[in-house]
Amino acid sequence: MYIKSELTYQIKYKLHNRCSNNEAEQTAKIKALHALETIKLSNNTPPTVKIFTDRKITLFTLKNPQNRTHLIEEIRKKTTVLEKEDWFIEFT
């Protein structure tokens, strides 16, 4: 994670061999959203996060309300919780 263009936090996880690319990417998003709770920002740093992906399928899946897979639902729930805490979260 970068704060003001400086790498400040890095997470690494080992996933199961049978984990698909989509599952791996969605898990990474969940872990990043959970990590936001532990980050202490100064008062002059807006609580804004951009989560980048090179996979359009993930963006489309998040926007499709009929997709209710476990990982997508977890991303949505965590995003909602953080937004209630005044975070601005953008998936791009």
Beta strands, then each sheet from edge to edge (+ up, - down):
strand 1: 2-3
strand 2: 6-7
strand 3: 48-51
strand 4: 88-91
sheet 1: 1+ 2-
sheet 2: 3+ 4+
end
